[in-house]
Amino acid sequence: MISFELKKPVGSLPDELEIYVDKEGVTSLIAQLELLCSNKTDHVHLMNESWGGSHLSPGVHNSENSEINHVKVVLI
């Protein structure tokens, strides 16, 4: 389980990202980052099922947060 969520501040735009993971999610995230380190790709996409992916869990874990459906990690 991996969930990226934007924390909702009072009266302004979101400026904090919260990441929720279980042990399986940590392993999956590490595998995606290792793809970048191995030079097999220059970016990875993490998406939930509604966006055609399988890495991110649907929904939020903190009811005051907003769900992020797609995370693109780019190696620079």
C-alpha positions, 0 to 999 in steps of 0.5 A: 500500500502506497498513498500520496496525499496533499495535506489541506491547510486552512485558507491557502493552497496545499503545500505539504505532501504526506506519504502513507506506506506499509512494508509491501509499499516500501518494497514496491517504492524501492523497486521503482526507485532502483529502476531509476538508479539502474538507468533502465529508465529516466522516469517512473509513474506511480498511479492508482487503478482508476488511472490505469496503474497498480502502485498507489492505493485508492482513497485517503488515509487521513480524511482531511487530505486530498488523494493524489492519483498520479506521481511521476518521479523523474531522474535528473 
